[in-house]
Amino acid sequence: YNLHDLANLFQIVPVRDGKQNKGWAGQVMERHLGLPINSAQSPNFGSWELKSVSARFKDGRLFFKETMAITMIDPWQVQRTPFEQSHLLAKIQKFVCVVRVVGAHALDHSYIHSVHEIDLDEETYNIVKSDYELIRSTIASDGFESLSGKMGQLVQPRTKGKGHGSISRAFYARPAFLNRVMKLN
């Protein structure tokens, strides 16, 4: 099933004024499953969190195309919350991730490849915890504005929104994280 067909059915626009709506596929899946579109920090299906990530074929193998947004960073909350009680860990522990195959352009056909429930092994858990604690300590010592997408091995803090000039940040799963928790080939 081409996700663009469902997008048309639910009147969700993948591209507007030449710019891609980065969340269109996730919005289509949420609507298809009966959930209104929302961006709350709590898991969007109560006991589980639906995530969508793009993958593309290259040289006959499937690769993750990009990072995946996990949750927004509230600097006040992150600075005061250890990893074990964090929104980041709560989201990751409740992920159900849909991998979709995409083409070179946002209007190319897009199909669901696989669905994965995410479980962190001990090593991955410890690396994500270390990434979180680095972000947490950077906020405390150098301020929220000091966060950089260069930080973190598996999870990075990155600008969310229009990019340059945006003050909001979110936790993003790097492709290295995605490759650890989901097998594509």
Secondary structure, DSSP 8 states (H G I E B T S, - for coil): --HHHHHHHTT--SEETTEE-TTHHHHHHHHHTT------SS-TTSS-EEEEEEEEEETTEEEE-S-EEEEE--HHHHHH--GGG-HHHHHHHTEEEEEEE--SSTTS--EEEEEEE----HHHHHHHHHHHHHHHHHHHHH-GGG--TT--SSEEEEE-SSSTT---EEEEE-HHHHHHH----
